[in-house]
Amino acid sequence: MAYTDIADNSLVDLAEAKIYLRIDDDDDVSDAIITRFIAAAKREADDYCNDVFDPVPEGIETWILETV
């Protein structure tokens, strides 16, 4: 069984990642790649945790941002 709970329920999004990475909100050049990095980090978290969370723990949300 493949878990997708983190990928489906994590609150980390492009806007939050850009703030964390200190990228100007007006800089649209990096949006596509940052979005791909967020999705990859969420999948990696799901693969590692193999569990269901409601809600996704703050530590995992922080790990996703750090991985991006």
C-alpha positions in Angstrom: 0.0 0.0 0.0 1.4 3.4 -1.0 0.7 6.2 1.4 -0.1 9.6 0.1 -1.4 11.2 3.2 1.5 13.8 3.5 1.4 14.6 -0.2 -2.4 15.1 0.0 -2.7 16.9 3.3 0.5 18.9 3.9 0.0 22.6 4.1 3.3 23.5 2.5 2.7 25.4 -0.7 4.5 27.5 -3.1 3.9 30.8 -1.2 5.2 29.3 2.0 8.3 27.8 0.4 9.1 31.1 -1.3 9.0 32.9 2.1 11.1 30.2 3.6 13.6 30.4 0.8 13.6 34.2 0.9 12.5 34.5 -2.8 10.6 37.5 -3.8 6.9 36.7 -4.4 7.2 38.6 -7.7 9.9 36.2 -9.0 7.9 33.8 -11.1 10.9 32.3 -12.8 11.5 29.7 -10.0 7.9 28.8 -9.4 7.8 25.6 -11.5 10.9 24.1 -10.1 10.0 25.0 -6.5 6.6 23.4 -7.0 8.4 20.2 -8.3 10.7 20.2 -5.3 7.8 20.5 -2.9 6.0 17.6 -4.5 9.2 15.5 -4.4 9.8 16.3 -0.7 6.2 15.4 0.1 6.5 12.0 -1.7 9.8 11.3 0.0 8.2 12.0 3.4 5.3 9.7 2.6 7.8 7.0 1.5 9.8 7.3 4.7 6.9 7.6 7.2 4.5 5.1 5.6 1.8 6.3 8.0 -1.4 8.3 8.1 -1.5 11.7 9.8 -4.3 14.0 10.7 -3.1 16.7 10.6 0.5 16.4 9.2 2.8 17.1 12.1 4.6 20.4 12.2 8.0 18.6 12.2 7.2 17.0 8.9 6.1 20.3 7.4 9.4 21.9 8.5 11.3 18.9 7.1 9.6 19.4 3.7 10.6 23.1 3.7 14.2 22.2 4.6 14.3 19.6 1.9 13.0 22.0 -0.7 
